[in-house]
């Protein structure tokens, strides 16, 4: 059985039992809660990879409250809402306040199992990328391999260029003085302005579409340099 764990939230014991079977048949661990309040408490104190959440519990919209409470605290666990109601409003409202997907009762166990697998896989990939890659515009830097890409094309960098580029992509929009660059990249507070200019020129030649009119590594006159990207690029 995989290490991923799914929290099942439904006020009907029979549904909880059925959902547990679906979850575990797909290779995941499970835990159950009978209402939204219990679910929120569990999610705040334990690690789950996905929540299956009934909307209507104990005659009230308890599931909606649970979603709002979880998202308000910054909890981004993927949530699949389960609803016995067929009105589009319920589904759209649930998605609007933070749910990731939905399925209506009665549900097809095969379809539900596929949704669970897809959401957990997608969330783990996003978490992996967030931890292992720094991205900005068309650029991506791998913390694991120390490789730098533009539009998914590898751009070879020297060791000093690599350190400088990681510094820039980790601090988009921040102005670095020449003194700061020399200390952070070379580990020396004695500034060699010519060395900095040479490496800036090398980087521009490698990443800019037009090095003579740079759009990414920009000179801030009288101060130093900054790395910028356009939103949506």
C-alpha positions as CSV (number, residue, x, y, z in Angstrom):
1,X,0.0,0.0,0.0
2,X,1.2,3.5,-0.9
3,X,2.1,6.1,1.8
4,X,-0.5,8.5,0.5
5,X,-3.4,9.0,2.9
6,X,-7.0,10.1,2.0
7,X,-9.4,11.7,4.5
8,X,-13.0,10.6,4.0
9,X,-15.7,12.9,5.3
10,X,-19.3,11.8,5.3
11,X,-22.0,11.6,7.9
12,X,-23.3,8.3,6.6
13,X,-21.4,5.2,8.0
14,X,-22.3,3.1,5.0
15,X,-20.9,5.7,2.6
16,X,-17.8,6.0,4.7
17,X,-17.3,2.3,4.5
18,X,-17.8,2.2,0.7
19,X,-15.4,5.2,0.2
20,X,-12.8,3.5,2.4
21,X,-13.0,0.4,0.2
22,X,-12.6,2.5,-3.0
23,X,-9.6,4.4,-1.5
24,X,-7.8,1.3,-0.2
25,X,-8.5,-0.8,-3.4
26,X,-6.6,1.9,-5.2
27,X,-3.6,1.5,-3.0
28,X,-4.0,4.4,-0.6
29,X,-4.4,4.6,3.2
30,X,-7.6,6.2,4.6
31,X,-9.0,7.9,7.7
32,X,-12.6,8.9,8.2
33,X,-14.5,11.8,9.8
34,X,-18.3,12.1,10.3
35,X,-18.6,15.9,9.9
36,X,-16.8,19.0,8.7
37,X,-15.6,20.2,12.0
38,X,-13.9,16.9,12.8
39,X,-12.4,16.9,9.3
40,X,-10.9,20.3,9.8
41,X,-9.4,19.3,13.1
42,X,-7.8,16.2,11.6
43,X,-6.5,18.0,8.5
44,X,-4.8,20.6,10.7
45,X,-3.0,18.1,12.8
46,X,-2.2,15.3,10.4
47,X,-0.9,15.0,6.8
48,X,-3.3,14.0,4.1
49,X,-2.8,13.9,0.4
50,X,-6.5,14.3,-0.5
51,X,-9.9,14.8,1.1
52,X,-13.1,13.3,-0.1
53,X,-15.8,15.6,1.4
54,X,-19.5,15.3,1.4
55,X,-21.3,18.7,1.0
56,X,-24.5,18.0,2.9
57,X,-23.9,16.5,6.3
58,X,-26.4,16.4,9.2
59,X,-28.8,18.5,7.2
60,X,-26.5,21.5,6.7
61,X,-23.9,22.6,4.3
62,X,-21.2,21.4,6.6
63,X,-18.9,20.5,3.7
64,X,-18.8,24.1,2.4
65,X,-17.9,25.4,5.8
66,X,-15.1,22.8,6.0
67,X,-13.7,24.0,2.7
68,X,-13.8,27.6,3.7
69,X,-12.1,26.9,7.0
70,X,-9.3,24.8,5.5
71,X,-8.5,27.3,2.7
72,X,-8.7,30.3,5.2
73,X,-5.8,28.7,7.1
74,X,-3.7,28.2,4.0
75,X,-4.3,24.4,3.8
76,X,-4.0,23.4,0.1
77,X,-4.8,19.7,0.4
78,X,-6.7,18.7,-2.8
79,X,-10.4,18.3,-2.1
80,X,-13.0,16.3,-4.0
81,X,-16.5,17.2,-3.1
82,X,-19.2,14.5,-3.0
83,X,-22.8,15.7,-3.5
84,X,-26.1,13.9,-3.6
85,X,-27.6,17.1,-5.1
86,X,-27.5,17.6,-8.9
87,X,-27.8,21.4,-9.0
88,X,-24.9,23.0,-10.9
89,X,-24.8,25.8,-8.3
90,X,-23.6,23.4,-5.5
91,X,-20.7,22.1,-7.6
92,X,-19.7,25.5,-9.0
93,X,-19.9,27.1,-5.5
94,X,-17.7,24.3,-4.0
95,X,-15.1,24.7,-6.8
96,X,-15.2,28.5,-6.4
97,X,-14.4,28.4,-2.6
98,X,-11.5,26.0,-3.0
99,X,-12.5,22.5,-4.0
100,X,-10.4,20.9,-6.8
101,X,-12.9,18.4,-8.3
102,X,-16.4,16.9,-7.7
103,X,-18.4,13.7,-8.1
104,X,-22.1,13.2,-7.6
105,X,-23.8,10.4,-5.7
106,X,-24.4,7.6,-6.6
107,X,-20.8,7.5,-7.9
108,X,-18.9,5.1,-10.1
109,X,-16.1,3.6,-7.9
110,X,-13.8,3.3,-11.0
111,X,-14.3,6.9,-11.9
112,X,-13.8,8.1,-8.3
113,X,-10.7,6.0,-8.0
114,X,-9.3,7.5,-11.2
115,X,-10.0,11.1,-9.9
116,X,-8.3,10.3,-6.6
117,X,-5.2,8.9,-8.4
118,X,-5.0,11.9,-10.8
119,X,-5.3,14.5,-8.1
120,X,-2.8,13.0,-5.8
121,X,-0.3,12.5,-8.7
122,X,-0.8,16.1,-9.9
123,X,-0.4,17.5,-6.4
124,X,2.7,15.5,-5.7
125,X,4.2,16.7,-9.0
126,X,3.4,20.3,-8.2
127,X,5.0,20.0,-4.7
128,X,8.1,18.3,-6.2
129,X,8.5,21.1,-8.8
130,X,8.0,23.8,-6.2
131,X,10.7,22.2,-4.0
132,X,13.2,21.3,-6.7
133,X,12.8,24.1,-9.3
134,X,12.9,27.9,-9.3
135,X,10.8,29.3,-12.1
136,X,10.4,32.8,-13.5
137,X,8.9,33.5,-16.9
138,X,10.5,31.3,-19.5
139,X,13.3,30.3,-17.2
140,X,13.7,27.3,-14.8
141,X,16.6,26.5,-12.5
142,X,17.0,23.0,-11.1
143,X,18.2,22.9,-7.4
144,X,19.0,19.2,-7.9
145,X,21.1,19.3,-11.1
146,X,22.1,23.0,-11.0
147,X,21.0,23.3,-14.6
148,X,19.4,26.4,-16.1
149,X,16.7,26.3,-18.8
150,X,15.0,28.8,-21.1
151,X,11.8,27.6,-22.7
152,X,12.9,24.1,-21.6
153,X,16.2,24.4,-23.5
154,X,19.3,23.8,-21.4
155,X,21.6,26.8,-21.3
156,X,25.2,25.8,-20.3
157,X,26.6,28.1,-17.6
158,X,30.1,28.4,-16.0
159,X,30.3,28.0,-12.3
160,X,30.2,31.7,-11.6
161,X,27.5,32.3,-14.2
162,X,25.5,29.5,-12.5
163,X,25.7,31.2,-9.1
164,X,24.8,34.6,-10.4
165,X,21.9,33.2,-12.4
166,X,20.5,31.4,-9.4
167,X,20.8,34.5,-7.4
168,X,18.9,36.5,-10.1
169,X,16.1,34.0,-10.7
170,X,15.6,33.6,-6.9
171,X,15.2,37.3,-6.5
172,X,13.1,38.6,-9.5
173,X,12.9,42.4,-9.5
174,X,15.5,42.9,-6.7
175,X,18.3,45.3,-7.4
176,X,21.7,44.0,-6.6
177,X,24.6,46.5,-6.2
178,X,27.9,45.6,-7.7
179,X,29.2,45.2,-4.2
180,X,26.5,42.7,-3.3
181,X,27.0,40.7,-6.5
182,X,30.8,40.5,-5.9
183,X,30.3,39.4,-2.3
184,X,27.5,36.9,-3.0
185,X,29.0,35.4,-6.2
186,X,32.8,35.7,-5.6
187,X,32.7,35.7,-1.8
188,X,34.8,38.9,-1.7
189,X,33.8,42.4,-0.6
190,X,36.5,43.9,-2.7
191,X,34.7,44.8,-6.0
192,X,36.2,44.1,-9.4
193,X,33.7,46.0,-11.6
194,X,35.3,44.7,-14.8
195,X,34.7,41.1,-13.7
196,X,31.0,41.8,-12.9
197,X,30.5,43.5,-16.3
198,X,32.1,40.6,-18.1
199,X,29.9,38.0,-16.5
200,X,26.8,40.1,-16.9
201,X,27.7,40.4,-20.6
202,X,28.2,36.6,-20.8
203,X,24.8,35.9,-19.3
204,X,23.1,38.4,-21.5
205,X,24.6,36.7,-24.6
206,X,23.2,33.4,-23.4
207,X,19.7,34.3,-22.2
208,X,18.7,37.4,-24.0
209,X,16.9,37.5,-27.4
210,X,18.8,40.7,-28.1
211,X,21.8,41.1,-25.8
212,X,22.3,44.7,-26.8
213,X,18.7,45.5,-25.7
214,X,18.3,43.2,-22.6
215,X,14.8,42.5,-21.3
216,X,15.8,40.2,-18.5
217,X,19.1,41.3,-16.9
218,X,18.7,45.1,-16.7
219,X,21.2,47.7,-15.7
220,X,19.9,50.0,-12.9
221,X,22.1,53.1,-13.5
222,X,24.0,54.2,-10.5
223,X,23.0,51.1,-8.5
224,X,23.6,47.8,-10.2
225,X,21.6,45.1,-11.9
226,X,18.2,43.4,-11.6
227,X,16.5,40.4,-13.2
228,X,13.0,40.9,-14.5
229,X,10.4,38.9,-16.4
230,X,7.0,39.9,-17.7
231,X,3.9,38.4,-16.0
232,X,2.3,35.7,-18.1
233,X,5.4,35.1,-20.2
